[in-house]
Amino acid sequence: MKDTAEAVIIGGGIMGCSILYNMAVRGLTDSVLLERDSLGSGSTGKSQAICRMHYSNPVTARMAWESMKVYRDFEEVVGGPAGYVRTGYLVIAGAEDRAAMEANVAMQVEQGINTSVVTSEDVAEVAPMLDVSDAAGLAYEPESGYADPYSITTTYSTRAREMGCSVLTATAVTGVEVSHGRVVAVRTAGDRIETSMAVVAAGPWSRGLLSGVGVEAPLSTVRHQMIIIRRPQGVLDTHPAFGDLVQEFSSRPDATDITLVGVGEEDADLDTYNQGVDLSMVEDVFAKLERRVPAIAGGFFQGGWSGLFTITPDWHPILDRVEGIDGLYCAVGFSGHGFKLSPMVGAAMAELILEGAARTIDITPLRLSRFAEGDLLSSRYRYNVLA
């Protein structure tokens, strides 16, 4: 392990690796990334990995739109596979969410996003396998889809190492050292790296690292279940990704005959939570999915997993320098949205760190101080995962 570095990134998920890569392409290559386990082993590896742009706020909607363009051309832009698959993405809203959905779409169109309000007749043409008879409002994004978190994370890491950065796995950070209001080092169980710059991007472990230097970030963790359904062969080849506000779950296809369903948010301890799925939830999800995609009735439960969302009070991330501690930055609290935002998170954080402000995307609305100021980002929906 190096004894000194210009910058240390804490966390080897997709955020840490994107920040590392984006700093490297801007010239900062004397940096070290430290990961407590293996790359992508935390929330990244348990992501549903949907790439959609439907948000209630311009900053996250635009970040998702620009990030999707990177994923679409990842081989050319970054130099590795992203596994991007275009499926289209449908928002299905009930009567209580229709006005919010229409307002969101209008805002997204102003941001240049390819999306529109559609009718049930439109859905019958692009996705005849879906039953949307209970929907009061529908919106469709034809360019959306999903990608592969592991490939993207490791590609960012590989390209950064090729430029001279160091990436260390199985290396848990025990704390950030601060002296006279400045970062001076990052400690691991057996070593110490002197540095003037530390970036906390450690997902569920970020709160503990920040509190260790007296920064109380409003972060908590919830468990989110991912249920795998194998579609009946020869009956249902595929379907678009969709966010079902009526029944409060999200879904996307995968591989040749798999459907992934994301559902449920319950408080969870990061060290003891159940990483499997609840059979009672499986039964409930299958019934909901069958109502939405009737042809899946002949499918069966294949397994699943649970991961953690690190959430903030408004379900949007914190991308900021930490006031009062020179050289300390954080990219935390992605609340289940992080994967689809990661290319722009990396670019914006690299600009903030190296140039003093983010230029590509204005991330001021995502500052840490917004919670103390009472200036939280608003969501028009009751279902926070589609905030």
DAHU-V943688 format. One line per field, one symbol per residue. ss: DSSP state (h for helix, s for strand, l for the rest). burial: # if it has 9 or more other C-alpha atoms within 8 Angstrom, else .. Layout:
BEGIN
ss=???
burial=???
END
This chain:
BEGIN
ss=lllsllsssslllhhhhhhhhhhhhlllllsssslllllllllhhhlllssllllllhhhhhhhhhhhhhhhlhhhhlllllllssllssssslhhhhhhhhhhhhhhhhlllllssslhhhhhhhllllllllllssssslllssllhhhhhhhhhhhhhhlllsssllllsssssssllssssssslllssslllsssllhhhhhhhhhllllllllsssssssssssllllllllllssssllllsssssslllsssssssssslllllllllllhhhhhhhhhhhhhhlhhhhhlssssssssssssllllllssssllllslssssslllllhhhhhhhhhhhhhhhhhhllllllllhhhlllhhhhllllllllllhhhl
burial=....#####################..####################.####################.##..##..#####.#.#########..##.###.##.###.#.#.####.#..##..#.###...#######################.###.#.#####.########...#######...#############.##.#####.....##############...##.#######..######...#######....#.#......#....#..#..###.#####..#.#..###################..#############################....#..###..###.##.......###.....#
END
